[in-house]
Amino acid sequence: MLRHIVFFSARNREDVERLYEGLLLLTQIPHGRVEIGRNLGIDTLSAPVDFVVYGAFADEAELARYKAHPTPPPHSGRARH
């Protein structure tokens, strides 16, 4: 089992919801299991992070298929990751 974790932050506060909507598209890719988590801002150390993308994959081949899927990048200039 592989875990793939990526942190995303919107470049501009007005892009937070659009970024979230784009990240949700990743959950529709049919390889592995992907979840999108919102930072609740409870921990001050995590303040710069808006979202966490957590993926679980059976092996490297499944992760490669997920990454190769034609779903467009959700951030398209709206995020730092």
SULDAMO-V582470 format. One record per residue. N is the residue number from 1. SS is DSSP state (alpha for helix, beta for strand, coil for the rest). NEAR is the number of other ideal C-beta (glycine too) atoms within 10 Angstrom. Layout:
BEGIN
{{N	SS	NEAR} {N	SS	NEAR}}
END
This chain:
BEGIN
{{1	coil	8} {2	beta	13} {3	beta	10} {4	beta	14} {5	beta	10} {6	beta	14} {7	beta	16} {8	beta	22} {9	beta	18} {10	beta	18} {11	coil	13} {12	coil	10} {13	alpha	8} {14	alpha	9} {15	alpha	18} {16	alpha	18} {17	alpha	10} {18	alpha	16} {19	alpha	21} {20	alpha	16} {21	alpha	11} {22	alpha	21} {23	alpha	22} {24	alpha	13} {25	alpha	14} {26	alpha	19} {27	alpha	13} {28	alpha	9} {29	coil	16} {30	coil	7} {31	coil	17} {32	coil	20} {33	beta	12} {34	beta	19} {35	beta	11} {36	beta	18} {37	beta	14} {38	beta	12} {39	coil	16} {40	coil	7} {41	coil	10} {42	coil	7} {43	coil	9} {44	alpha	6} {45	alpha	6} {46	alpha	13} {47	coil	11} {48	coil	9} {49	coil	17} {50	coil	22} {51	beta	23} {52	beta	16} {53	beta	18} {54	beta	13} {55	beta	21} {56	beta	15} {57	beta	20} {58	coil	12} {59	coil	10} {60	alpha	9} {61	alpha	11} {62	alpha	17} {63	alpha	18} {64	alpha	11} {65	alpha	14} {66	alpha	19} {67	alpha	13} {68	alpha	9} {69	coil	12} {70	coil	5} {71	coil	12} {72	coil	9} {73	coil	12} {74	coil	21} {75	coil	20} {76	coil	11} {77	coil	7} {78	coil	18} {79	beta	23} {80	beta	12} {81	coil	12}}
END
